[in-house]
Amino acid sequence: MSVGPDLREQLERLDALGAAARGRAAEVLLRALLRRGHITVHSDAGIARPRRTDLFAYTERHQYLVEVKARGTKANISDLDGLRARLDRCPSGVVGVLVSLAGFTQPAVQAVAEHRSQPILLLGRHELESLAEDVEDMRALLDRKLSALTRDGKVDLAREPIDQIRRYPGARPEDMFLAELDGQRLDWFTSGGDFGVFTFVQAVTDPTWGPGPETSTMVHMPVHVGSQTRILEILAGLDEAGWSSNMGRWCIQQSNVNWHGAGTRTLRGALERWDERYAGCEGLHYREEVCYADSFNDGFYTLTFDVAADATRQIWYTDVSVELAGIPLDRQPLQALAEILGVREPLYLRVRDHPVLERCSLRELDLNPIAPTAYVVAEDERADGAHYSVMGVVLANPWRNVALPVELPRQLQDSHYLICDLADWHPLVDKLSAYKVVSAEWGWTSAGAVIRVRADWADEEYERKLDKRYANGPRRDDAADSFPLE
């Protein structure tokens, strides 16, 4: 999965910085790219002491000594010699990685190919662009370069950006947020509710999807955390390592009120601004429960914890549960996640022999249309500038204090509002009068529940206007989405 920090922007901003600041920023960028590839990284490691080391990184298979050159001239033989001097002080088997934003001189490339007994891998600007765009995977790239050098005696170095689709296809808007009906951003949405560790999600990856038996695996990671400060560090680590996305959702539960939000940034803000959330609330419990859920290519996970509802912000219990499609042959991502969480215990895969997610259609119930209370908005960068689409809606819960029509999770009955995924997006400027709940799917991890409620348009007048807008055939661009329907 991928999102977290905007690494593309970080790379583009490097050129505008002064020499010293550019060098430090380039190291920060490389650290993030390595962690995004599920590679453990340490800054200023003492492995080559007394010489300074930019970055030391390792996986289960390899150890890397990484040197970053961010100056305006190409890396040369002298830079190679400096890296080799550091490698001479390291244990055998450590692989050198020389990163240069300006590229490499031809003698330096030739020297790497000729001295293969002490492997050094070269990483240039075009490859950094591909990594930042999620076209390349860092571990796969380093493995390929090492194989080309040691097996074929060749230096694998891209001469231009790799032209491929992203490794994480699908709708991944640049920005996503909760909003008032007028488009004003909300840091969180407040709803009446109760305890019951769960969160509404925009999407959830079913690990049992596809042919074959409905089996999957689960990894439970008990995390030992005592303070909210440590939780904030973990959330920042999930961002940097690509374990969080802008499809992530969270919910904080109190005895009679819930807060819902999108993304780890707003979750961090909600935790830090707890006293602001509590203003005007009565009958609060001594603790609050938190559930964050996110999906990735092969499944989904929940991070759950409880926090003292006072200035101590003490944490008693924290749990991370990862639901996977099958048994992964590559354990490095899970090991890297354990590193972020500070888990030292062995990890065990537990096999599920039943579906992870349950689903039901609600269309046949012919539920009444519901006016929206708020939106989930996506921002896409189009040729005509910022474009905002409604990808989800907040609706009053039609099952509040009534018997549920089907076997749905109890949390759906407790919540005053439903944060719904919208089956068909529409421009934010187009105001629909009502929506209808059409389906639900849900599943449980070892400590929390994820619930996806889907809604669809229930505005016949809007449908007629939409037909009129495109009566002359398919649109040639997205300009029509920038203004409301007349």
Secondary structure, DSSP 8 states (H G I E B T S, - for coil): ---SS-HHHHHHHGGGS-HHHHHHHHHHHHHHHHHHTT-EEEES-STTTTS--SEEEE-SS-EEEEEEE-SSS-B-HHHHHHHHHHHHTS-TTEEEEEEETT-B-HHHHHHHHH-TTS-EEEE-HHHHHHHHTTSS-HHHHHHHHHHHHHHH------SS------SS-S---SEEEEE-TTS-EES-EEEE-----EEE-S----TT-SSS-S-EEEEEEE----BHHHHHHHHHHHHHTT---TT-EEEEE-SSEEEEEESHHHHHHHHHTHHHHHTT--S--SEEEEEEEEEETTEEEEEEEEEESSTT-BEEEEEEEEEESS--S--HHHHHHHHHHT--S---EEEE-S-SEEEEE-GGG----B-EEEEEEEEEEETTEEEEEEEEEEEE-TTTTS--SSS--HHHHH-SEEEEEEEEEEETTS--S-EEEEEEEEEE-SS-EEEEEEEEE--HHHHHHHHHHTTTSS-SSSGGGGS---
